[in-house]
Amino acid sequence: MPSVGVKLYSVFFKFLLKHRLQNRIQSSGDESSSDPFGVTTRPEESVAAPNPLFTDGVATKDIHIDPLTSLSVRIFLPESALTPVEPSTSAGVHSGKARILNNLAGSDLLIRRNSLGSSNSLLSHKVESRRNSYGCTTGSSSPEAGSSDVYRGYSPSSSTGNSRKLPVMLQFHGGGWVSGSNDSVANDLFCRRMAKHCDIIVLAVGYRLAPENRYPAAYEDGFKVLKWLGKQANLAECNKSMGNSRRTGGEVKKSEVNKHIVDAFGASLVEPWLATHADPARCVLLGVSCGANIADYVARKAIEVGQSLDPVKVVAQVLMYPFFIGSVPTQSEIKQANSYFYDKPMCILAWKLFLPEEEFSLDHPAANPLVPGRSPPLKFMPPTLTIVAEHDWMRDRAIAYSEELRKVNVDAPVLEYKDAVHEFATLDMLLRTPQAQACAEDIAIWVKKYISLRGHEFSY
């Protein structure tokens, strides 16, 4: 059973969540609450500021990518991108666990984790910093050498050529459609953990929240980021080609004189961190709670549009305790309807705030992944790892979806964590528990099977 602390915090959490949902329902009836530009965070959220220094081994920056909406991304760049990994380091401490999961990845077995899972503590390095006259952060732990009076966050132009191309993970936060943010303190820590464990660039998506923007806004935002990633890759390649043309003495148009491709407003369209380090051909989707629903939608859309996304290729997805529901209740929905943190009645309220009133149904394609007629066929879905918690009323439907994927030969293992609750690995109070850290390690082991440059094998 969950600890006494978790039980007490769950009561407090439910009280606040119910109050906020009721306020959202009242405000949703006001036409002025509709906002096409939208919001991606709430005033009550504690947010972490972006930090271009490699604090704790990861640098971050925020980018607003759509002038018509509030859609944004936070980039998490691991310090490992600056220096190639030596071949001798290919044997990692998790190799034993990796072999176990590799053998079980394509099976019908349900892998269970107890509450005493292994963990690696994350080291937090204090960085003394100050602001220079331009408002830039300076600090002694920056990877660049030089005077302390200059900007010392990471700049690809000052890198040494030992940079690496890393796979990319699109991460969609949870929050029941109406709360949560990509720059919250909890989500920032979780994405840092993923960036380091998976050795991957994480793009945390700040999608628009309900009820200001109902379905399909959040889903469209998720797919828009995937298309933006492809655009970045193509622009970077064009930029590289223009650079080669200048070096070889080829004809260069006046518009190509600038170092970067620019848009009509003069702002650079090429994101330098992604241009230097991202390999979009190895793209992973990871969704938390309702974010898992978005990830699954984005994977389906990627299949539908096919090669038009090139060079982006979705090679795998991770669904962490997905926010699935349906009109015919499962056993877990009956027995654990009043479970910890997110009980079924409150989640139904969240769905009412997210789905348009005229479309509300617990069997809406956004809510029930197994509703008949959904496309594309499941056999085309990418390999899918599903994370479920023992004390989560949504667990059975997530497991059922994974079983359907396996029936059509999709690699779709399930990791169930004993004594765990919904959002046990991403909720602020639980992020630093051994079980949450063990979950991050398990995800990294499975994901590396599909992002390894050497094929379907582990990269360590």
C-alpha positions in Angstrom: 0.0 0.0 0.0 1.1 3.6 -0.5 2.8 5.3 2.5 0.9 7.4 5.0 2.5 10.5 3.6 1.2 9.7 0.1 -2.3 9.1 1.4 -2.4 12.4 3.3 -1.1 14.3 0.4 -3.6 12.6 -1.9 -6.5 14.0 0.2 -5.1 17.5 0.1 -4.4 17.2 -3.6 -7.9 16.0 -4.4 -9.4 18.9 -2.4 -7.4 21.5 -4.4 -8.0 19.7 -7.7 -11.8 19.6 -7.1 -11.8 23.3 -6.2 -9.9 24.2 -9.4 -12.0 22.0 -11.6 -15.2 23.6 -10.3 -13.8 27.1 -10.9 -12.9 26.1 -14.4 -16.4 24.8 -15.0 -17.9 28.1 -13.8 -15.5 30.1 -16.0 -16.1 27.9 -19.0 -19.6 29.2 -19.3 -18.4 32.7 -19.8 -17.7 33.4 -23.5 -14.8 35.6 -22.5 -13.0 32.6 -21.2 -12.5 31.4 -24.8 -9.0 32.5 -26.0 -7.7 31.4 -29.4 -4.2 32.3 -28.4 -4.6 30.2 -25.3 -2.7 29.6 -22.1 0.0 27.0 -21.4 0.3 27.4 -17.6 -1.7 28.5 -14.6 -0.9 31.2 -12.0 -0.7 28.5 -9.3 2.0 26.6 -11.1 5.6 26.8 -9.8 7.8 27.2 -12.8 11.5 26.7 -13.3 13.4 29.3 -15.3 15.3 28.2 -18.4 19.0 27.9 -17.8 21.5 27.7 -20.7 24.3 26.6 -18.4 24.8 22.8 -18.0 23.5 22.8 -14.5 23.1 19.2 -13.3 24.4 18.2 -16.8 21.5 19.7 -18.8 21.1 23.1 -20.5 17.6 24.5 -21.2 16.0 27.2 -23.3 12.4 28.2 -24.1 11.1 28.8 -27.7 7.7 30.2 -28.7 7.1 28.4 -32.0 3.7 29.6 -33.2 2.9 33.3 -33.6 -0.9 32.5 -33.7 -1.1 30.6 -30.4 0.8 30.2 -27.1 2.4 27.0 -28.2 6.0 26.7 -27.0 8.7 24.2 -26.3 11.4 23.9 -23.7 14.6 22.3 -25.0 16.7 20.1 -22.7 20.2 19.5 -24.1 22.4 17.0 -22.2 26.0 17.9 -21.8 27.0 14.6 -23.4 26.1 16.3 -26.7 29.4 18.2 -26.6 31.7 15.2 -26.5 31.4 11.8 -28.2 31.1 8.8 -26.0 34.2 6.6 -26.2 33.6 3.0 -27.4 35.0 1.6 -24.2 32.0 3.0 -22.3 29.6 0.9 -24.2 29.2 -1.5 -21.3 26.9 0.2 -18.8 25.8 -0.7 -15.3 22.4 -1.5 -16.5 23.4 -4.2 -19.0 21.9 -7.0 -17.0 18.6 -5.2 -16.7 18.8 -4.3 -20.4 19.1 -8.0 -21.4 16.1 -8.9 -19.3 13.9 -6.2 -20.8 15.2 -7.0 -24.3 14.1 -10.6 -23.9 10.7 -9.6 -22.6 10.1 -6.6 -25.0 8.1 -8.5 -27.6 6.4 -10.9 -25.2 2.9 -10.9 -23.7 4.3 -10.8 -20.2 3.3 -8.1 -17.8 6.5 -6.9 -16.1 6.0 -5.9 -12.5 8.2 -3.6 -10.4 8.1 -3.6 -6.7 8.4 -0.5 -4.5 12.1 -1.1 -3.8 13.3 -0.5 -7.3 16.9 0.5 -7.8 17.8 4.2 -8.2 20.6 6.5 -9.1 20.7 9.7 -7.2 20.9 12.8 -9.3 23.7 15.1 -8.4 22.9 18.7 -8.2 25.9 21.0 -8.8 25.6 24.4 -7.4 26.5 27.1 -10.0 27.6 30.5 -8.9 26.3 32.9 -11.5 25.7 36.6 -12.1 24.2 38.8 -14.7 26.4 40.7 -17.1 25.5 44.1 -18.6 23.4 42.3 -21.3 21.3 40.3 -18.8 23.1 37.0 -19.7 23.9 34.5 -17.0 27.6 33.8 -16.4 29.1 31.1 -14.2 32.2 29.1 -13.6 30.7 25.7 -14.5 30.0 26.6 -18.1 31.5 24.4 -20.8 33.1 27.3 -22.6 36.4 28.7 -21.5 37.0 32.4 -21.3 36.3 35.5 -19.2 33.6 35.5 -16.6 32.3 38.8 -18.1 31.0 37.1 -21.2 28.0 34.9 -21.8 28.9 31.3 -20.9 25.8 29.4 -21.7 26.2 26.9 -24.5 26.5 28.3 -28.1 27.0 25.8 -30.9 29.2 28.3 -32.8 31.8 28.1 -30.0 31.7 24.3 -29.8 34.7 22.3 -30.8 33.6 19.9 -33.5 33.3 17.0 -31.0 29.5 17.5 -31.0 27.2 14.5 -31.3 23.9 14.0 -33.1 21.4 12.9 -30.5 17.9 11.5 -30.8 14.9 13.7 -29.9 12.1 13.0 -27.5 8.9 15.0 -27.6 7.4 15.0 -24.1 3.8 15.9 -23.3 3.1 16.7 -19.6 0.0 15.7 -17.6 -2.5 17.7 -15.7 -5.9 16.5 -16.8 -6.1 18.9 -19.8 -6.7 21.9 -17.6 -3.4 22.3 -15.6 0.2 21.5 -15.7 2.9 23.0 -17.9 6.1 22.1 -19.7 8.2 24.5 -17.5 6.8 23.5 -14.1 9.4 22.6 -11.5 8.3 18.9 -11.5 8.2 18.6 -15.3 11.6 20.4 -15.6 13.2 17.8 -13.2 11.5 14.9 -15.0 12.7 16.0 -18.4 16.2 16.6 -17.1 16.2 13.1 -15.8 15.0 11.7 -19.2 17.6 13.7 -21.1 20.5 12.3 -19.0 19.3 8.7 -18.7 18.3 8.3 -22.3 21.2 10.5 -23.6 18.6 12.4 -25.7 17.4 15.9 -26.5 14.0 16.5 -24.9 11.5 18.9 -26.3 8.9 19.5 -23.6 5.7 20.7 -25.3 3.7 23.6 -23.8 0.4 22.8 -25.4 -2.8 24.9 -24.9 -4.9 24.1 -21.9 -8.7 23.7 -21.6 -11.3 25.1 -21.2 -9.8 28.1 -23.0 -9.0 25.7 -25.8 -10.9 22.5 -26.0 -10.3 19.4 -28.2 -8.6 19.2 -30.6 -6.3 22.1 -29.7 -3.9 20.2 -27.5 -3.7 17.4 -30.0 -3.1 19.7 -32.9 -0.4 21.5 -30.9 1.4 18.1 -30.3 1.5 17.3 -34.0 2.5 20.9 -34.9 5.6 20.5 -32.8 6.5 17.3 -34.7 6.1 19.1 -38.0 8.2 22.0 -36.6 11.0 19.6 -35.7 11.0 18.4 -39.4 11.1 22.0 -40.6 14.0 22.7 -38.3 15.9 19.7 -39.8 15.2 20.8 -43.3 16.2 24.4 -42.6 19.4 23.3 -41.0 20.3 21.2 -44.0 19.6 24.2 -46.3 21.7 26.4 -44.1 24.5 23.8 -44.3 24.2 23.6 -48.1 24.5 27.4 -48.4 27.6 27.3 -46.2 29.1 24.7 -48.5 28.3 26.8 -51.5 30.1 29.8 -50.1 33.1 27.7 -49.2 33.3 26.1 -52.7 32.9 29.4 -54.5 29.5 28.7 -55.9 27.0 31.4 -56.8 25.4 32.9 -53.7 22.3 35.0 -53.9 22.0 38.2 -51.9 19.4 36.6 -49.6 22.0 33.9 -48.7 24.6 36.3 -47.4 23.4 36.0 -43.8 24.7 33.1 -41.8 21.2 31.8 -41.0 18.0 31.6 -42.9 15.7 34.3 -41.7 12.0 34.9 -41.8 10.1 38.0 -42.8 10.6 39.5 -39.4 14.3 39.0 -39.4 14.3 36.4 -36.7 16.4 33.3 -37.2 14.3 30.2 -38.0 17.1 27.8 -37.4 17.3 26.7 -33.8 21.1 26.2 -33.3 20.9 23.6 -30.6 18.8 21.4 -32.8 20.7 22.2 -36.0 23.9 21.1 -34.3 22.9 18.1 -32.2 19.4 16.8 -33.2 18.8 13.6 -35.2 15.1 13.7 -36.0 15.3 10.4 -37.7 15.4 8.9 -34.2 12.3 10.5 -32.6 10.6 9.2 -29.5 7.2 10.3 -28.1 6.6 10.3 -24.4 3.3 11.3 -22.8 2.4 11.6 -19.1 -1.2 10.9 -18.1 -3.3 13.0 -20.6 -0.1 13.7 -22.4 0.0 10.0 -23.2 -3.2 10.5 -25.1 -1.6 13.3 -27.1 1.5 11.2 -27.8 -0.7 8.4 -29.1 -2.5 10.8 -31.4 0.7 12.3 -32.7 2.0 8.8 -33.4 -1.2 8.0 -35.4 -0.9 11.3 -37.4 2.7 10.6 -38.2 1.7 7.3 -39.7 -1.1 9.0 -41.7 1.1 11.7 -43.3 4.0 9.3 -43.9 7.0 10.6 -45.8 5.8 14.2 -45.7 7.4 14.4 -42.2 10.9 13.4 -43.5 13.4 13.5 -42.1 11.4 13.0 -38.9 10.7 9.3 -38.0 8.9 8.3 -34.9 10.7 5.1 -33.8 9.0 4.5 -30.4 6.6 5.9 -27.9 6.2 5.7 -24.1 2.7 6.0 -22.5 3.0 6.7 -18.8 -0.3 5.9 -17.0 -2.4 7.1 -20.0 -5.6 9.0 -19.3 -7.8 6.5 -21.1 -11.5 6.0 -20.3 -14.6 4.4 -21.8 -18.3 4.1 -21.3 -18.1 0.4 -20.3 -16.1 0.3 -17.1 -13.2 -2.1 -16.5 -12.5 -3.9 -13.3 -10.0 -1.4 -12.1 -12.5 1.4 -12.9 -15.1 -0.3 -10.7 -12.8 -1.3 -7.8 -10.6 1.7 -7.7 -12.9 4.5 -8.8 -11.9 6.5 -5.7 -8.2 5.9 -6.0 -5.4 8.2 -5.0 -4.9 11.7 -6.5 -7.1 11.4 -9.6 -10.4 9.6 -8.9 -12.8 8.8 -11.6 -15.5 11.5 -10.9 -12.9 14.3 -11.1 -11.4 12.9 -14.3 -14.8 12.8 -15.9 -15.1 16.5 -15.0 -11.7 17.1 -16.7 -13.0 15.4 -19.8 -16.1 17.6 -19.8 -13.9 20.6 -19.7 -11.7 19.3 -22.5 -14.2 17.9 -25.0 -16.7 20.2 -26.7 -20.1 19.9 -25.1 -21.7 18.6 -28.3 -19.0 15.9 -28.6 -18.8 14.8 -25.0 -18.6 11.0 -24.8 -16.5 8.7 -22.7 -16.0 6.7 -26.0 -14.7 9.7 -27.9 -11.7 8.7 -29.9 -9.6 11.1 -27.8 -10.6 9.2 -24.7 -11.0 5.6 -25.7 -8.1 4.1 -27.8 -10.0 1.0 -28.5 -13.2 2.5 -30.0 -14.0 0.9 -33.3 -13.1 2.7 -36.5 -10.0 4.5 -35.3 -7.3 4.8 -37.9 -4.6 3.9 -38.9 -4.7 0.2 -38.2 -2.8 -0.7 -34.9 -0.3 -2.9 -36.8 1.3 0.3 -38.1 1.8 1.8 -34.7 5.4 2.3 -33.4 6.8 0.2 -30.6 5.0 1.3 -27.4 6.1 1.0 -23.8 3.2 1.4 -21.3 3.7 2.4 -17.7 0.9 1.6 -15.2 0.5 1.9 -11.5 -1.1 -0.7 -9.2 -3.4 1.8 -7.5 -4.6 3.6 -10.6 -8.2 3.1 -11.8 -7.1 3.7 -15.4 -4.6 0.8 -15.5 -6.8 -1.9 -17.0 -7.7 0.1 -20.1 -4.0 1.0 -20.7 -3.1 -2.7 -20.4 -5.9 -3.7 -22.8 -4.6 -1.2 -25.4 -1.1 -2.7 -25.0 -2.6 -6.2 -25.5 -4.3 -5.2 -28.7 -1.0 -3.8 -30.0 0.8 -7.1 -29.2 -1.9 -9.0 -31.1 -0.8 -7.3 -34.3 2.9 -7.9 -33.5 3.8 -4.4 -32.2 6.5 -4.5 -29.5 4.3 -3.3 -26.6 5.5 -4.3 -23.2 3.8 -3.2 -20.0 5.7 -2.2 -16.8 3.4 -2.3 -13.8 4.7 -0.8 -10.5 3.6 -2.3 -7.3 2.1 0.0 -4.6 2.3 2.9 -7.1 -0.3 5.6 -7.8 -1.2 7.6 -10.8 1.7 10.0 -11.7 4.0 8.2 -9.2 7.1 9.0 -11.3 6.2 12.6 -12.3 4.2 14.2 -9.5 6.2 16.8 -7.6 6.0 15.1 -4.2 7.0 11.7 -5.6 9.7 12.6 -8.2 12.6 11.9 -5.9 11.4 8.5 -4.6 13.4 5.4 -5.5 10.5 4.1 -7.4 10.3 7.2 -9.6 14.0 7.1 -10.4 13.8 3.3 -11.1 11.0 4.0 -13.6 13.2 6.6 -15.4 15.9 4.0 -15.6 13.5 1.4 -17.0 12.2 3.7 -19.6 15.8 4.6 -20.7 16.7 0.9 -21.0 13.8 0.2 -23.3 14.0 3.5 -25.3 17.7 2.9 -26.1 16.8 -0.2 -27.9 15.2 1.9 -30.6 17.5 5.0 -30.7 20.8 3.1 -30.9 22.7 4.0 -34.1 23.8 0.3 -34.3 20.2 -0.9 -34.9 17.9 -2.6 -32.5 20.3 -3.1 -29.7 21.3 -1.3 -26.6 23.8 1.6 -26.9 25.7 0.7 -23.7 
